[in-house]
Amino acid sequence: MKSCAEIAKTEVQEILTKQFNYKNVQEVPRVMKITVSRGLGEALNNNKAIDTSIEEFQTIVGRTPVVTNSKKSIAGFKLRENVPIGLKVTLRKKSMYSFLDKLVHLAFPRIKDFRGINPSSGFDGQGNFNIGLVEQTTFPEIEYDQIDKIRGLNISITTSAKTDEEALALLRALGFPFKK
């Protein structure tokens, strides 16, 4: 089985050039970056949530995440300004493709009752794709016995595609399991 990085360089270019009649190799869409993030509203009451989430991100992604702070105070949520409330990691180049491989070949098959990604959801109209995972245990590195609480995460895939149709074709060529 070929990795996403190997597929991305040759086969994807050929597939997309035939499908969309690109005249130049630079026109072919490619994945620019992947951002993995998690909101932690519970961190207001539980300081340990940030620390355990940082460890999970290091295990899943292989990088230390950046802690994001709140930008303003919201009394209804008991939120003050500059309080840690989330995590994010931006992946590029080799680490991005290794994460794509892990997502497509290891995480998606572990999702219970998974029948593919709905192609009509997740795209933003500008060629970028977002998907939310309900629990972190879909990644094989996370052991169910070691977690304190089920927490989801958001994965944003930023592409150079100009339309959602081009981005869908790119992700399909990379092996994403979209429903037909």
C-alpha positions as CSV (number, residue, x, y, z in Angstrom):
1,M,0.0,0.0,0.0
2,K,1.4,3.4,-1.0
3,S,1.6,6.3,1.4
4,C,-0.2,9.6,0.7
5,A,3.1,11.3,0.0
6,E,4.0,8.8,-2.7
7,I,0.5,9.0,-4.3
8,A,0.4,12.8,-4.1
9,K,3.4,13.5,-6.3
10,T,2.6,11.4,-9.4
11,E,-0.7,9.6,-9.5
12,V,-2.8,12.5,-8.1
13,Q,-1.3,14.9,-10.7
14,E,-2.2,12.5,-13.5
15,I,-5.7,11.8,-12.3
16,L,-6.6,15.4,-11.7
17,T,-4.9,16.7,-14.9
18,K,-7.1,14.2,-16.9
19,Q,-10.3,15.0,-15.0
20,F,-10.0,18.8,-15.1
21,N,-7.8,19.3,-18.2
22,Y,-5.1,21.3,-16.5
23,K,-2.4,22.6,-18.8
24,N,0.3,23.3,-16.2
25,V,1.5,21.1,-13.3
26,Q,1.2,24.1,-11.0
27,E,-2.5,24.3,-11.6
28,V,-3.1,20.9,-10.0
29,P,-4.5,21.2,-6.5
30,R,-2.5,19.9,-3.5
31,V,-2.8,19.8,0.2
32,M,-1.2,22.8,1.7
33,K,-1.6,22.2,5.5
34,I,-3.6,20.3,8.1
35,T,-4.7,21.9,11.3
36,V,-5.8,19.6,14.2
37,S,-7.6,21.4,17.0
38,R,-9.7,20.8,20.1
39,G,-11.9,23.1,22.1
40,L,-11.7,22.6,25.8
41,G,-14.5,24.5,27.5
42,E,-14.1,22.1,30.5
43,A,-10.6,23.6,31.1
44,L,-12.3,26.5,33.0
45,N,-13.2,24.0,35.8
46,N,-10.6,21.3,35.2
47,N,-6.9,22.4,34.8
48,K,-5.8,18.8,34.2
49,A,-7.8,18.7,30.9
50,I,-5.3,20.9,29.1
51,D,-2.3,18.7,30.3
52,T,-4.0,15.4,29.3
53,S,-5.0,16.9,25.9
54,I,-1.5,18.1,25.2
55,E,-0.2,14.5,25.9
56,E,-2.9,13.1,23.6
57,F,-2.0,15.5,20.8
58,Q,1.7,14.6,21.2
59,T,0.8,11.0,20.9
60,I,-1.6,11.3,18.0
61,V,0.1,14.0,15.9
62,G,3.7,13.7,17.0
63,R,4.0,17.5,17.7
64,T,3.4,19.7,20.7
65,P,0.2,21.7,20.3
66,V,-0.1,25.4,20.8
67,V,-2.5,26.4,23.7
68,T,-5.1,28.9,22.5
69,N,-6.5,31.5,24.9
70,S,-9.9,33.2,25.0
71,K,-9.9,36.6,23.3
72,K,-12.7,38.2,25.3
73,S,-14.8,37.7,28.4
74,I,-18.2,36.2,28.2
75,A,-20.1,36.2,31.4
76,G,-22.8,33.7,30.3
77,F,-20.1,31.0,29.9
78,K,-18.1,32.2,33.0
79,L,-15.2,32.9,30.7
80,R,-12.5,35.5,31.3
81,E,-10.1,37.0,28.8
82,N,-6.7,35.2,28.2
83,V,-7.8,31.9,29.8
84,P,-6.6,28.6,28.1
85,I,-9.5,27.2,26.2
86,G,-8.2,25.0,23.4
87,L,-5.3,23.4,21.5
88,K,-4.1,23.4,17.9
89,V,-1.4,21.9,15.8
90,T,-0.5,22.9,12.2
91,L,1.1,20.2,10.0
92,R,3.0,20.7,6.8
93,K,5.1,18.6,4.4
94,K,6.2,15.1,5.7
95,S,4.4,15.3,9.0
96,M,1.2,16.3,7.1
97,Y,1.3,13.3,4.8
98,S,2.2,10.9,7.6
99,F,-0.9,12.2,9.5
100,L,-3.0,11.8,6.4
101,D,-1.8,8.2,6.1
102,K,-2.7,7.5,9.7
103,L,-6.1,9.1,9.4
104,V,-7.1,7.3,6.2
105,H,-5.6,3.8,6.9
106,L,-5.8,3.5,10.6
107,A,-8.3,5.9,12.2
108,F,-11.2,5.8,9.7
109,P,-11.4,2.0,9.7
110,R,-11.6,2.0,13.5
111,I,-14.7,4.2,13.6
112,K,-17.7,2.1,14.6
113,D,-20.4,1.7,11.9
114,F,-18.3,3.8,9.5
115,R,-19.7,3.7,5.9
116,G,-17.7,6.6,4.4
117,I,-17.6,10.3,4.6
118,N,-20.5,12.2,3.2
119,P,-19.1,14.3,0.2
120,S,-21.7,17.0,0.6
121,S,-20.6,17.9,4.1
122,G,-17.4,19.3,5.3
123,F,-16.4,21.5,2.4
124,D,-16.4,25.3,2.9
125,G,-17.0,26.5,-0.7
126,Q,-13.3,27.4,-1.2
127,G,-11.7,24.0,-1.6
128,N,-11.0,23.3,2.1
129,F,-12.3,20.3,4.0
130,N,-13.2,20.0,7.7
131,I,-14.1,16.8,9.6
132,G,-14.8,16.3,13.3
133,L,-14.0,13.1,15.1
134,V,-16.2,12.4,18.1
135,E,-13.5,10.5,20.2
136,Q,-9.8,10.3,20.3
137,T,-9.8,6.5,20.6
138,T,-10.1,6.1,16.9
139,F,-6.3,6.6,16.7
140,P,-4.6,3.3,17.6
141,E,-1.9,5.1,19.8
142,I,-4.6,6.1,22.4
143,E,-5.4,3.3,24.8
144,Y,-9.0,3.4,26.1
145,D,-7.9,2.5,29.6
146,Q,-5.5,5.5,29.8
147,I,-8.0,8.3,29.0
148,D,-9.9,10.2,31.6
149,K,-12.7,11.5,29.3
150,I,-13.8,11.0,25.7
151,R,-13.0,14.2,23.8
152,G,-13.3,14.9,20.1
153,L,-11.1,16.9,17.7
154,N,-11.4,18.8,14.5
155,I,-9.3,18.3,11.5
156,S,-9.1,21.0,8.8
157,I,-7.5,20.2,5.5
158,T,-6.5,23.3,3.6
159,T,-5.9,22.7,-0.2
160,S,-4.9,24.9,-3.1
161,A,-8.1,23.8,-4.9
162,K,-10.4,26.7,-6.1
163,T,-13.6,24.7,-5.9
164,D,-15.1,22.0,-3.7
165,E,-15.3,19.7,-6.7
166,E,-11.5,19.9,-7.2
167,A,-10.9,19.4,-3.5
168,L,-13.2,16.3,-3.5
169,A,-11.3,14.8,-6.4
170,L,-8.0,15.5,-4.7
171,L,-9.0,13.9,-1.4
172,R,-10.5,10.9,-3.3
173,A,-7.3,10.4,-5.2
174,L,-5.4,10.5,-1.8
175,G,-7.6,7.6,-0.6
176,F,-10.2,9.4,1.5
177,P,-13.2,7.0,1.9
178,F,-16.1,9.2,0.6
179,K,-19.5,7.7,-0.1
180,K,-20.3,7.3,-3.7
